[in-house]
C-alpha cells in the first residue's frame, strides 16, 4: 500500500470517527428530549459504524498512534456521557434509577482514565500501542447494546447487560495490563504514594454499595452502621489524598503517573459521591452538572497540555476546591447521622436546607477554581486556538 493510499484511508477513518461521535452526541440530545426509540436507533447506527471502522477501514492498523489514542479517548468519553445522561434522565423523571447503572458509569470512567494514562506512558517511551484485543472489542459492543437496553427500559435485561459490561470492562483492563507489564521495560514498581492514590479508585464502587446498601434512594433511613461506614470511607479518601503527595515528596517518588493519577482519582471519588447526593436529594442536578463541567473541562485542558509535553501544575485554587469539597461531603454525611436529630432541637428544619446550601458553596468555589485554571493556562490554549 502506497503512502498516498494510506493517507486516504486515514482521512476516511477520521471522518468516519467524527461522524460516529456526532451520532453519539445526537443520542444524548434525543435522550434528554425523551425520544428513547430514536436514541436507541442511533445507538444501533453507532454500533454498525464502530464495526465498519475496525474491520472495514482497519483504523487500528493504519492510524497514527497519537491520533488512535485520542480517537479512542473521545469514543470512550462519549460512551460514558451517554450512560451518565441515561442515569441523570431517570433521576429527573423521578424514577428509581438502577444503582448498577451508576456503578457502570464509574467503571466506564475508570477504564477511560486508566487506558489514557497507560497509553500516554507507552507512547512517551517510544513504543507502539497494542491493537484492540477481542475482550476490548467485545466490551465496546456489549456496552453499546447496554445503552439501547437502558434507553428502552427493558428492565428484564438491564442488570444482565450491565453486569456483562462491567465484567468485560474488567477483562479488557486485565488483558491490557497483562500486555503492558509482561514487557520488562514496563515493570516499574508502583510506589506507596501511587498505591494510596489507586485505593480511592478501587474503593469508590464499594462506597456506592455502602450508600445504597438497602436498595433505597432515601439515605435518611439507612442503618447507622452503614452511615458511619460511608463517613469513614470518605475520611479515608481525604486522608489518602493528603498522604499520597506528602509521601511521594518525602520518599523522592514523585512521578508523572502520580501527578496525573491523583487529580483523576479525586474526580472519580468525589463525582461518585455527588451522584449519590443527587439520588437521595442532597444536591440538585444542575449543581452537580456544573461541577462535572468544570472537572471535565480542566481535565481536558490537562490532557491537551500533556499532548504538548507539558505538565499543568496544581493551582492553589484547585487545592482549596478539593479541600472544600471533602469538608462539605463530610459535613453532609455527619449531618445525616441519626443521633443529630435527637441532640439538636428543630434539627429537621435546619437539615431541610443544609445539604443544598453546602453544595451551593462547593459549586461556586469549584467554578471559580475552573476559571482560575483557564486564565492561568492561556499559553496552553494558544497552541490549539
DOMAR-272720 format. One record per residue (C-alpha): residue number from 0; residue in one letter; x, y, z. Coordinates in steps of 0.1 Angstrom, whole numbers. Layout:
! residues N
{atom NUM; a; {X; Y; Z}}
...
***
This chain:
! residues 385
{atom 0; x; {0; 0; 0}}
{atom 1; x; {15; 34; -10}}
{atom 2; x; {18; 63; 13}}
{atom 3; x; {-9; 82; -6}}
{atom 4; x; {-34; 53; -3}}
{atom 5; x; {-26; 50; 35}}
{atom 6; x; {-32; 88; 39}}
{atom 7; x; {-65; 85; 21}}
{atom 8; x; {-76; 56; 43}}
{atom 9; x; {-66; 76; 74}}
{atom 10; x; {-86; 105; 63}}
{atom 11; x; {-117; 84; 57}}
{atom 12; x; {-112; 67; 91}}
{atom 13; x; {-110; 101; 109}}
{atom 14; x; {-141; 114; 91}}
{atom 15; x; {-159; 81; 100}}
{atom 16; x; {-149; 85; 136}}
{atom 17; x; {-161; 121; 137}}
{atom 18; x; {-194; 110; 122}}
{atom 19; x; {-197; 83; 149}}
{atom 20; x; {-190; 110; 176}}
{atom 21; x; {-218; 131; 161}}
{atom 22; x; {-242; 102; 163}}
{atom 23; x; {-234; 97; 200}}
{atom 24; x; {-240; 134; 207}}
{atom 25; x; {-273; 130; 189}}
{atom 26; x; {-281; 101; 212}}
{atom 27; x; {-275; 123; 242}}
{atom 28; x; {-298; 150; 228}}
{atom 29; x; {-326; 126; 220}}
{atom 30; x; {-323; 110; 254}}
{atom 31; x; {-329; 144; 270}}
{atom 32; x; {-358; 150; 246}}
{atom 33; x; {-374; 118; 258}}
{atom 34; x; {-372; 102; 223}}
{atom 35; x; {-359; 69; 235}}
{atom 36; x; {-367; 49; 204}}
{atom 37; x; {-349; 74; 181}}
{atom 38; x; {-319; 75; 205}}
{atom 39; x; {-318; 37; 205}}
{atom 40; x; {-319; 36; 167}}
{atom 41; x; {-289; 59; 167}}
{atom 42; x; {-271; 37; 191}}
{atom 43; x; {-276; 8; 166}}
{atom 44; x; {-261; 31; 139}}
{atom 45; x; {-231; 38; 162}}
{atom 46; x; {-226; 1; 167}}
{atom 47; x; {-225; -5; 130}}
{atom 48; x; {-202; 24; 124}}
{atom 49; x; {-178; 11; 150}}
{atom 50; x; {-177; -23; 133}}
{atom 51; x; {-170; -7; 100}}
{atom 52; x; {-142; 14; 114}}
{atom 53; x; {-125; -16; 130}}
{atom 54; x; {-129; -42; 103}}
{atom 55; x; {-135; -24; 70}}
{atom 56; x; {-114; 7; 73}}
{atom 57; x; {-89; -11; 96}}
{atom 58; x; {-84; 20; 118}}
{atom 59; x; {-63; 1; 143}}
{atom 60; x; {-38; -9; 116}}
{atom 61; x; {-31; 23; 97}}
{atom 62; x; {-39; 52; 121}}
{atom 63; x; {-10; 71; 137}}
{atom 64; x; {-6; 62; 174}}
{atom 65; x; {-15; 96; 189}}
{atom 66; x; {-45; 100; 166}}
{atom 67; x; {-56; 65; 175}}
{atom 68; x; {-52; 73; 212}}
{atom 69; x; {-73; 105; 211}}
{atom 70; x; {-100; 89; 189}}
{atom 71; x; {-103; 61; 214}}
{atom 72; x; {-105; 87; 243}}
{atom 73; x; {-132; 106; 226}}
{atom 74; x; {-152; 74; 218}}
{atom 75; x; {-148; 62; 255}}
{atom 76; x; {-158; 96; 269}}
{atom 77; x; {-189; 98; 247}}
{atom 78; x; {-200; 63; 258}}
{atom 79; x; {-196; 74; 294}}
{atom 80; x; {-216; 106; 286}}
{atom 81; x; {-244; 86; 271}}
{atom 82; x; {-246; 63; 302}}
{atom 83; x; {-245; 92; 326}}
{atom 84; x; {-272; 110; 306}}
{atom 85; x; {-295; 80; 309}}
{atom 86; x; {-288; 78; 347}}
{atom 87; x; {-295; 115; 352}}
{atom 88; x; {-326; 113; 330}}
{atom 89; x; {-340; 86; 352}}
{atom 90; x; {-333; 107; 383}}
{atom 91; x; {-350; 138; 368}}
{atom 92; x; {-381; 117; 358}}
{atom 93; x; {-384; 107; 395}}
{atom 94; x; {-379; 71; 385}}
{atom 95; x; {-359; 48; 408}}
{atom 96; x; {-326; 46; 389}}
{atom 97; x; {-308; 14; 387}}
{atom 98; x; {-279; 15; 411}}
{atom 99; x; {-259; -9; 389}}
{atom 100; x; {-261; 18; 362}}
{atom 101; x; {-243; 42; 385}}
{atom 102; x; {-216; 16; 391}}
{atom 103; x; {-213; 10; 354}}
{atom 104; x; {-208; 47; 348}}
{atom 105; x; {-179; 47; 374}}
{atom 106; x; {-163; 16; 357}}
{atom 107; x; {-165; 33; 323}}
{atom 108; x; {-149; 65; 336}}
{atom 109; x; {-122; 45; 355}}
{atom 110; x; {-114; 24; 323}}
{atom 111; x; {-111; 56; 302}}
{atom 112; x; {-88; 72; 327}}
{atom 113; x; {-66; 41; 332}}
{atom 114; x; {-63; 34; 295}}
{atom 115; x; {-54; 70; 287}}
{atom 116; x; {-27; 72; 313}}
{atom 117; x; {-11; 39; 304}}
{atom 118; x; {-13; 46; 267}}
{atom 119; x; {3; 80; 271}}
{atom 120; x; {31; 63; 291}}
{atom 121; x; {36; 37; 263}}
{atom 122; x; {38; 64; 236}}
{atom 123; x; {62; 85; 257}}
{atom 124; x; {85; 55; 259}}
{atom 125; x; {86; 54; 221}}
{atom 126; x; {67; 21; 220}}
{atom 127; x; {37; 11; 198}}
{atom 128; x; {2; 9; 212}}
{atom 129; x; {-14; -25; 211}}
{atom 130; x; {-44; -31; 188}}
{atom 131; x; {-77; -36; 204}}
{atom 132; x; {-80; -72; 216}}
{atom 133; x; {-110; -93; 215}}
{atom 134; x; {-120; -85; 251}}
{atom 135; x; {-119; -48; 244}}
{atom 136; x; {-139; -51; 211}}
{atom 137; x; {-164; -73; 228}}
{atom 138; x; {-168; -50; 258}}
{atom 139; x; {-174; -20; 235}}
{atom 140; x; {-201; -40; 216}}
{atom 141; x; {-218; -50; 248}}
{atom 142; x; {-216; -15; 263}}
{atom 143; x; {-233; -1; 232}}
{atom 144; x; {-260; -28; 234}}
{atom 145; x; {-265; -20; 271}}
{atom 146; x; {-271; 17; 262}}
{atom 147; x; {-300; 6; 240}}
{atom 148; x; {-315; -17; 266}}
{atom 149; x; {-315; 11; 292}}
{atom 150; x; {-329; 36; 267}}
{atom 151; x; {-358; 13; 260}}
{atom 152; x; {-364; 5; 297}}
{atom 153; x; {-361; -32; 291}}
{atom 154; x; {-360; -40; 328}}
{atom 155; x; {-357; -78; 324}}
{atom 156; x; {-324; -73; 306}}
{atom 157; x; {-309; -42; 322}}
{atom 158; x; {-290; -59; 350}}
{atom 159; x; {-278; -88; 328}}
{atom 160; x; {-264; -64; 302}}
{atom 161; x; {-248; -41; 328}}
{atom 162; x; {-231; -69; 347}}
{atom 163; x; {-219; -83; 314}}
{atom 164; x; {-205; -49; 305}}
{atom 165; x; {-187; -45; 339}}
{atom 166; x; {-172; -80; 337}}
{atom 167; x; {-160; -73; 301}}
{atom 168; x; {-145; -39; 311}}
{atom 169; x; {-126; -57; 339}}
{atom 170; x; {-115; -84; 314}}
{atom 171; x; {-103; -59; 288}}
{atom 172; x; {-85; -39; 315}}
{atom 173; x; {-67; -70; 328}}
{atom 174; x; {-58; -80; 292}}
{atom 175; x; {-43; -46; 286}}
{atom 176; x; {-24; -46; 320}}
{atom 177; x; {-10; -80; 312}}
{atom 178; x; {3; -68; 278}}
{atom 179; x; {17; -37; 295}}
{atom 180; x; {35; -54; 323}}
{atom 181; x; {48; -85; 305}}
{atom 182; x; {73; -63; 288}}
{atom 183; x; {103; -60; 312}}
{atom 184; x; {107; -23; 302}}
{atom 185; x; {73; -16; 318}}
{atom 186; x; {78; -34; 350}}
{atom 187; x; {83; -5; 373}}
{atom 188; x; {73; -9; 410}}
{atom 189; x; {43; 11; 420}}
{atom 190; x; {52; 35; 448}}
{atom 191; x; {33; 36; 481}}
{atom 192; x; {20; 70; 472}}
{atom 193; x; {6; 57; 439}}
{atom 194; x; {-9; 27; 457}}
{atom 195; x; {-27; 51; 481}}
{atom 196; x; {-40; 71; 451}}
{atom 197; x; {-52; 39; 434}}
{atom 198; x; {-70; 28; 465}}
{atom 199; x; {-95; 57; 461}}
{atom 200; x; {-104; 45; 426}}
{atom 201; x; {-107; 9; 438}}
{atom 202; x; {-129; 17; 468}}
{atom 203; x; {-152; 41; 451}}
{atom 204; x; {-176; 14; 438}}
{atom 205; x; {-177; 0; 474}}
{atom 206; x; {-188; 34; 486}}
{atom 207; x; {-218; 32; 462}}
{atom 208; x; {-228; -2; 477}}
{atom 209; x; {-225; 12; 512}}
{atom 210; x; {-245; 43; 504}}
{atom 211; x; {-273; 23; 488}}
{atom 212; x; {-269; -10; 506}}
{atom 213; x; {-307; -12; 514}}
{atom 214; x; {-317; -6; 477}}
{atom 215; x; {-334; 26; 487}}
{atom 216; x; {-326; 61; 474}}
{atom 217; x; {-336; 76; 508}}
{atom 218; x; {-304; 78; 527}}
{atom 219; x; {-320; 90; 559}}
{atom 220; x; {-335; 56; 567}}
{atom 221; x; {-302; 38; 562}}
{atom 222; x; {-287; 19; 592}}
{atom 223; x; {-264; 40; 615}}
{atom 224; x; {-238; 13; 609}}
{atom 225; x; {-237; 19; 571}}
{atom 226; x; {-240; 57; 575}}
{atom 227; x; {-209; 56; 598}}
{atom 228; x; {-191; 33; 573}}
{atom 229; x; {-198; 57; 545}}
{atom 230; x; {-184; 86; 566}}
{atom 231; x; {-153; 66; 575}}
{atom 232; x; {-147; 58; 538}}
{atom 233; x; {-149; 95; 529}}
{atom 234; x; {-125; 103; 557}}
{atom 235; x; {-102; 76; 543}}
{atom 236; x; {-104; 92; 508}}
{atom 237; x; {-94; 125; 523}}
{atom 238; x; {-66; 110; 543}}
{atom 239; x; {-51; 91; 513}}
{atom 240; x; {-54; 123; 493}}
{atom 241; x; {-34; 142; 519}}
{atom 242; x; {-8; 114; 524}}
{atom 243; x; {0; 104; 488}}
{atom 244; x; {15; 137; 479}}
{atom 245; x; {33; 140; 512}}
{atom 246; x; {48; 105; 509}}
{atom 247; x; {58; 110; 473}}
{atom 248; x; {78; 141; 481}}
{atom 249; x; {93; 128; 513}}
{atom 250; x; {104; 95; 497}}
{atom 251; x; {116; 111; 465}}
{atom 252; x; {89; 91; 445}}
{atom 253; x; {72; 120; 427}}
{atom 254; x; {63; 106; 392}}
{atom 255; x; {44; 117; 361}}
{atom 256; x; {19; 89; 368}}
{atom 257; x; {12; 102; 403}}
{atom 258; x; {8; 138; 390}}
{atom 259; x; {-20; 126; 366}}
{atom 260; x; {-35; 99; 387}}
{atom 261; x; {-40; 120; 419}}
{atom 262; x; {-65; 145; 404}}
{atom 263; x; {-82; 118; 384}}
{atom 264; x; {-88; 97; 415}}
{atom 265; x; {-102; 128; 433}}
{atom 266; x; {-126; 134; 404}}
{atom 267; x; {-138; 98; 403}}
{atom 268; x; {-144; 95; 441}}
{atom 269; x; {-160; 130; 445}}
{atom 270; x; {-182; 128; 414}}
{atom 271; x; {-195; 94; 425}}
{atom 272; x; {-204; 108; 459}}
{atom 273; x; {-221; 138; 443}}
{atom 274; x; {-242; 115; 421}}
{atom 275; x; {-252; 97; 453}}
{atom 276; x; {-263; 130; 467}}
{atom 277; x; {-284; 137; 436}}
{atom 278; x; {-302; 104; 441}}
{atom 279; x; {-310; 110; 477}}
{atom 280; x; {-320; 146; 473}}
{atom 281; x; {-290; 163; 489}}
{atom 282; x; {-279; 181; 457}}
{atom 283; x; {-299; 193; 427}}
{atom 284; x; {-288; 180; 393}}
{atom 285; x; {-278; 214; 380}}
{atom 286; x; {-252; 219; 407}}
{atom 287; x; {-235; 185; 401}}
{atom 288; x; {-237; 192; 363}}
{atom 289; x; {-218; 224; 368}}
{atom 290; x; {-192; 207; 389}}
{atom 291; x; {-188; 179; 363}}
{atom 292; x; {-185; 205; 336}}
{atom 293; x; {-157; 222; 354}}
{atom 294; x; {-139; 190; 363}}
{atom 295; x; {-141; 176; 327}}
{atom 296; x; {-130; 209; 312}}
{atom 297; x; {-99; 212; 334}}
{atom 298; x; {-90; 176; 327}}
{atom 299; x; {-93; 182; 290}}
{atom 300; x; {-70; 212; 294}}
{atom 301; x; {-46; 190; 313}}
{atom 302; x; {-47; 164; 286}}
{atom 303; x; {-40; 190; 259}}
{atom 304; x; {-10; 201; 279}}
{atom 305; x; {2; 165; 281}}
{atom 306; x; {-1; 162; 243}}
{atom 307; x; {24; 191; 240}}
{atom 308; x; {48; 176; 266}}
{atom 309; x; {37; 200; 293}}
{atom 310; x; {25; 192; 328}}
{atom 311; x; {-1; 216; 342}}
{atom 312; x; {7; 222; 378}}
{atom 313; x; {-19; 222; 405}}
{atom 314; x; {-32; 257; 414}}
{atom 315; x; {-38; 269; 449}}
{atom 316; x; {-75; 274; 440}}
{atom 317; x; {-76; 237; 429}}
{atom 318; x; {-63; 226; 463}}
{atom 319; x; {-88; 248; 481}}
{atom 320; x; {-115; 234; 459}}
{atom 321; x; {-106; 198; 467}}
{atom 322; x; {-103; 205; 504}}
{atom 323; x; {-137; 223; 505}}
{atom 324; x; {-154; 195; 485}}
{atom 325; x; {-141; 170; 511}}
{atom 326; x; {-151; 191; 541}}
{atom 327; x; {-186; 197; 525}}
{atom 328; x; {-191; 160; 519}}
{atom 329; x; {-180; 151; 554}}
{atom 330; x; {-203; 178; 568}}
{atom 331; x; {-233; 164; 549}}
{atom 332; x; {-226; 128; 559}}
{atom 333; x; {-222; 138; 596}}
{atom 334; x; {-254; 158; 594}}
{atom 335; x; {-272; 127; 581}}
{atom 336; x; {-263; 106; 612}}
{atom 337; x; {-294; 97; 632}}
{atom 338; x; {-283; 110; 666}}
{atom 339; x; {-280; 145; 653}}
{atom 340; x; {-318; 149; 652}}
{atom 341; x; {-321; 138; 688}}
{atom 342; x; {-293; 161; 701}}
{atom 343; x; {-303; 193; 684}}
{atom 344; x; {-338; 208; 687}}
{atom 345; x; {-356; 218; 655}}
{atom 346; x; {-328; 199; 636}}
{atom 347; x; {-351; 188; 608}}
{atom 348; x; {-359; 224; 598}}
{atom 349; x; {-321; 231; 596}}
{atom 350; x; {-314; 199; 578}}
{atom 351; x; {-340; 207; 550}}
{atom 352; x; {-317; 234; 537}}
{atom 353; x; {-282; 225; 550}}
{atom 354; x; {-272; 199; 523}}
{atom 355; x; {-281; 221; 493}}
{atom 356; x; {-266; 252; 510}}
{atom 357; x; {-233; 233; 514}}
{atom 358; x; {-235; 220; 478}}
{atom 359; x; {-241; 256; 466}}
{atom 360; x; {-209; 268; 482}}
{atom 361; x; {-190; 238; 468}}
{atom 362; x; {-204; 246; 433}}
{atom 363; x; {-194; 282; 435}}
{atom 364; x; {-158; 276; 446}}
{atom 365; x; {-155; 248; 420}}
{atom 366; x; {-165; 271; 392}}
{atom 367; x; {-142; 299; 404}}
{atom 368; x; {-113; 274; 406}}
{atom 369; x; {-120; 263; 370}}
{atom 370; x; {-119; 299; 358}}
{atom 371; x; {-86; 304; 376}}
{atom 372; x; {-71; 273; 358}}
{atom 373; x; {-82; 285; 324}}
{atom 374; x; {-69; 321; 330}}
{atom 375; x; {-35; 307; 342}}
{atom 376; x; {-33; 283; 312}}
{atom 377; x; {-37; 308; 284}}
{atom 378; x; {-3; 298; 270}}
{atom 379; x; {-16; 262; 265}}
{atom 380; x; {-48; 272; 249}}
{atom 381; x; {-30; 295; 224}}
{atom 382; x; {-13; 264; 210}}
{atom 383; x; {-47; 250; 199}}
{atom 384; x; {-68; 281; 191}}
***
